Amino acid sequence: MEAIDAWVDQYIEQKKAARYSKPTVIPKWLRPRCGAKTRSGLPCKALAVWGRVNNKPRNGHCRMHGGLSTEPKTEERKRISLRNLVQYQKNIRRKLIKEK
């Protein structure tokens, strides 16, 4: 019986240690806001995009003001993104049809 009690105590201690070793997650109401200037001239009140891995904002902006992705920087990436645009593909098709 004592062996079981010792095992239970050890198990409880491990659970407590695991609980306190996790990084504390900041509640949403305490997280920073985007703050980008909107069309109305007021700062944006949306939450900044939050990184789950490091538990801090990715770049300080919301999803609507550039928080999720950045534009392509190199010429090669710009050409690739332009090629992937549906409108660009439709225009290329129209030009090819007109040439025939």
N, C-alpha and C positions, 0 to 999 in steps of 0.2 A: 504494500500500500504506500510505503514511503517513497518507493521508486516512482510510482505514478505521480505522487504529489510533487516530487522534484522535477519530473518531466513537465508537468503542467506549469510550474513556476518558471522553468526555463523557457517554455513556449510563450508564456505571457511576456516575459522580458524581451524576447526576440521581436514580438509583435510591437511592443512599445518602442523599441529601438528603431524598427523599420518605419514606424509612424512618424517619429521625430526626425528621421534622416531625410525625408522627402522635402523638396524645396517648397516653401510656402507660395501658394498661388495668390496673386493680388486680385481682390474682387473687382468686378467690372466697374463698379461705381467709383473706384479709386484710380482706375487706369487713366492715362493721359488722353486728351482729346486731340483731334486732328489740328484744328486751328487755322487751316488754309482759308484764304479770303474767298468768300462765295460771291455770286453775282449780286447779291443784295448788299455786299460790302461788310457783312458780319463774319466773324470767324466760324468755321465749320464746327459743329458740336458732336460729330460722330466719333466713335472710338477709333484710336489708331490700331492698325493691324498688329496683332499680338503674336509673337513667336512662342510656340509651345515648348520648344526645346530649351531655350535659355531664359524663358519667363520674363521677357521685356519686349518693348515695342520694336518692330523690325526697322522702320525708318521714320516713324513719327507721324505718318499720314494714314488716312482712312482708305478704304478700298476704292472710293470714288475720286480721290485726289492723288493717286499714284502709290498707294501702299502695297499693292499686290505684285506689281511687276514693273520693270523698267524698260524703256525703249531700247531697241538694239543699238549698240554703239559703233560696231565696225561696219564697213561697207558690205562685206559678205553677208552679215546677219540682216542688214537692211534689205538686201536683194532677196534673201530667203523669205523674210516676213512679207515683202511686197508680193512675191510670187504666190504666197499662201492666201492672200486676200481674195475673196470670192469675186469682188467687183473687178479686180485686176484681171482675173482669169476670164471673166465674161468679155471684157474689152479685147483681150488678146484673141479670143475665139471669133469675135465680130470682125476684127481686122483680118484674120485668116480667111474667113468666109468671103469678105469683100475682095480680097486679092485673087481668089479663085474665079 
